[in-house]
Amino acid sequence: MASTEQLMKLYRSIIGHTLYTKYTKLREKQIKELNKCQQEMTAALASSQRKSKLTTQQEIGQSTHPKLD
């Protein structure tokens, strides 16, 4: 009976280790994907802000220089 109990403890230990390993790998993958999405969003936002700033500067430049006909 003792050998069966020891074998069950060993199986539980192996299963626990396997599940923990799979969990940590999955979590690592999720974090990498999240970081990638955040970087893409930050880059898109910065690009949008630059475009907006350039458009505003062009509008200001056009309004301060009247057209000569």
HELIX and SHEET records of a PDB file:
HELIX    1   1 ALA A    2  THR A   64  1                                  63    
END                                                                             
